[in-house]
Amino acid sequence: MRRKTLKFAIAGAIAFLIGFLSTIRSAPAQEQHGDEQRFDMRFDMKVRQDFFLGFAGDKEAMARGMKACEETLAADPKSAEAMVWHGAGVFAQSTQAFQSGDQQKGFELWTRGLKEMQAAVDLAPDNVGVRIPRGAVLLTASHYLPSAQMAKPLIEAGVEDYQRSYDIQKSYFATLGSHPRGELLFGLAEGYGRLGEEAKAREYFDLILTDLPDTTYAKRAATWAETKSLPLNQTGCVGCHSAK
């Protein structure tokens, strides 16, 4: 496993989450249905800055973020948002083990992180505050794995997360900002493309071209339409400042 690139992959995913989660839930309150969708609605606000700093190398910040998740889970073991963030933290900690040369510990943490994030999705399959974090981490990390065989299950799970998030938000999706719309549509399009589902990829790239013209997302969609692939440096998050 390429240790440095994997570390940057997860750090990039968390950086993406900070911008994405700050706007993805800006839909009108009346459009958010059910107790599950309202549950622990802004847990990410409590921990995301610590996780961002932690993934950038601040061990104290990471410890604070993980502690906040663990305290929430101690009070409510079914807090799916706390669970998914904690799982993302464990997943990222695996990179430290890989970097130190402890392959066994690295894979143990990697597996545990994946299991925790899956458990969160199983608890709250219709909560975008759970689906989006896992999907972002998995899709981003999948680019840096050493083989297509290792990457495929992460891509499949990430695409499933994004697809469910899109379906949940479809009735008010047009009211969201260009950044959250672009990131979700691009993640779906690029993910389906990497899975070999060209028709689905084209569907979402076409949506980008129609709904987000004159944006970086549209430029990437046009590149894919010509080549049916994208270079790695065009698959990451488009910063909020450069979405247009």
Beta strands, then each sheet from edge to edge (+ up, - down):
end
